[in-house]
């Protein structure tokens, strides 16, 4: 994979944390930073996509695609945040209830 180069200023405390993680993981600073960026970008994508999903701007399937996960992974993430992945409104429930009553009546 071709890689670019980015320069960024970070606090001495953050640099110290990166150095500690480098020693713990027996990795270079660059590897630790790449991993942190990758994890952070993934988390940010999930959060941003979840907001659009909550606002009914996108479907569960579209959210999963945009977040770069499977539908099941995104549904589990939403559930962990207290967001139901099944959208079943009161109006739909009433319509289904009416259909069931009609079927039950016609079966009698």
N, C-alpha and C positions, 0 to 999 in steps of 0.2 A: 504494500500500500504506500502510495506517495504521501509524504507528510510535509506540511507547511511549518512555518516558524512564527511564534507569537511571543511578544515580550509583554510582561505585565508586572506591575509593582505590587508587592504583598508586604504585609506587616512582618516584623521580625518574629513575632509570636507564631504566625502562620508558617514561616520558614522553619522555625524550630520544630513545629509539629510535623512538617514534611520530613525533616531530617530524622526525627524519632521514628516515624513510620518507615522510612527507608531502612533504618537499622533493624527494626522489628521484622520487616518483610524481606530483608536481605535483597532490596531492590534499589535501583538508582532513584534520584530525585525525579528525573523525567518520567520514569515508570509510575511512580506514586502520583505525580501530578496528572498524568494521562488517565490513570484509573479514577482519580477523584473527579476529573472533568467528565469522563464517560458516565460515571454514576450520577453526578449532579445533573448532567444534561438529560439523562433518562428520567430522573425524578421530576425535573422541570417540565418535560414533555408530558408526563403522566398528569401532573397537576393542571397544566394548561388545558389539556384535552378533557380532563374531568370537568373543568369549569364549563367548557362548551357543551359537554354531554348533559350536565345539570341544567343548563339554560335551554335545553332542547334544540340546540343548533345543529347537533350531529347525532347519529344513531350509535348504538353500542358497537356495531361492526366498524363503522367509520372511525370511532374513537380508538378502537384497538389498532387499526391500520396507522392512524396518525401518531399514536404513542409508540408504535413499533413492537407491539405485543400481540399475543393471541387474544381472541375474544374472551376466553376463559380467564386468562391472566388479568385482563382489564376489568372483567366483571368482579373478580375477587378483590382487586384493588378498590373498586368502587364500594363494594360491600364492607371492606375494612374501614372505609371513611363514613359508613352509615348511609350510603347512597344505594337504593335498590336498583339492581340492573334490569329488573322486569318493570316495565312501565305499564301499569294497568290502572287507568283512571276510573273514577266513580261512574262516569257516563258509559264507558265500555262495560263495566260490571253490570250496570242496570240493563243495558242492551242484551248482554248474555243471559241475565236472569230472565228477562222477558222471553227470549228464545227458548230457554229451558222450560219455562212454564207452558208455552205453547206446545212444545213437544210432549210434555207430560200430559196435557189435556187431550191432545190428539191420540195418545196411546191408550187412554181410558175408554 
